[in-house]
Amino acid sequence: MEHAVYIAWAYAGAAAFVAALSLWVVWDARRVARRLKALEDRGIRRRSAGSAP
C-alpha cells in the first residue's frame, strides 16, 4: 500500500490528460466547422461536394 498515493496521482493525471485532449478535439472540430461554413457562405465549395445545384 505504500505506492497508493503515486498510483492515485498517476490515474488522476491520466484522466486529466484524456479530459483535456477530449475538450481540445471538441473545440477544434467546432472551429473547423465554423471555418467551413464561412467558406461555404462565401461560395467556396469543397471539391468532394461535386457540382453545386
VMD Tcl script that draws the C-alpha trace (Angstrom):
set ca {
  {0.00 0.00 0.00}
  {2.98 2.34 0.13}
  {2.58 3.23 -3.57}
  {-1.13 4.02 -3.38}
  {-0.62 7.80 -3.48}
  {1.62 7.53 -6.55}
  {-0.90 5.27 -8.31}
  {-3.79 7.60 -7.45}
  {-1.90 10.63 -8.83}
  {-0.95 8.69 -11.95}
  {-4.60 7.83 -12.61}
  {-5.66 11.41 -11.88}
  {-3.01 12.75 -14.24}
  {-4.01 10.34 -16.99}
  {-7.69 11.22 -16.53}
  {-6.89 14.95 -16.67}
  {-4.85 14.44 -19.84}
  {-7.64 12.46 -21.54}
  {-10.23 15.07 -20.48}
  {-8.08 17.93 -21.82}
  {-7.47 16.09 -25.08}
  {-11.20 15.41 -25.47}
  {-12.06 19.06 -24.86}
  {-9.43 20.16 -27.39}
  {-10.86 17.78 -30.02}
  {-14.39 19.14 -29.49}
  {-13.14 22.76 -29.62}
  {-11.11 22.13 -32.76}
  {-13.98 20.34 -34.52}
  {-16.28 23.29 -33.84}
  {-13.61 25.73 -35.04}
  {-13.14 23.81 -38.29}
  {-16.91 23.57 -38.80}
  {-17.21 27.36 -38.40}
  {-14.42 27.92 -40.93}
  {-16.03 25.54 -43.43}
  {-19.39 27.25 -43.01}
  {-17.80 30.66 -43.54}
  {-16.13 29.44 -46.73}
  {-19.35 27.87 -48.00}
  {-21.26 31.07 -47.21}
  {-18.75 32.92 -49.43}
  {-19.48 30.46 -52.23}
  {-16.32 28.40 -51.89}
  {-17.24 24.71 -52.10}
  {-15.29 21.56 -51.39}
  {-14.11 19.64 -54.41}
  {-15.58 16.47 -52.93}
  {-19.04 18.08 -52.85}
  {-19.40 17.88 -56.64}
  {-21.24 20.48 -58.64}
  {-23.50 22.78 -56.67}
  {-27.16 22.97 -57.72}
}
mol new
graphics top color blue
foreach p $ca { graphics top sphere $p radius 0.5 }
foreach p [lrange $ca 0 end-1] q [lrange $ca 1 end] { graphics top cylinder $p $q radius 0.2 }
display resetview
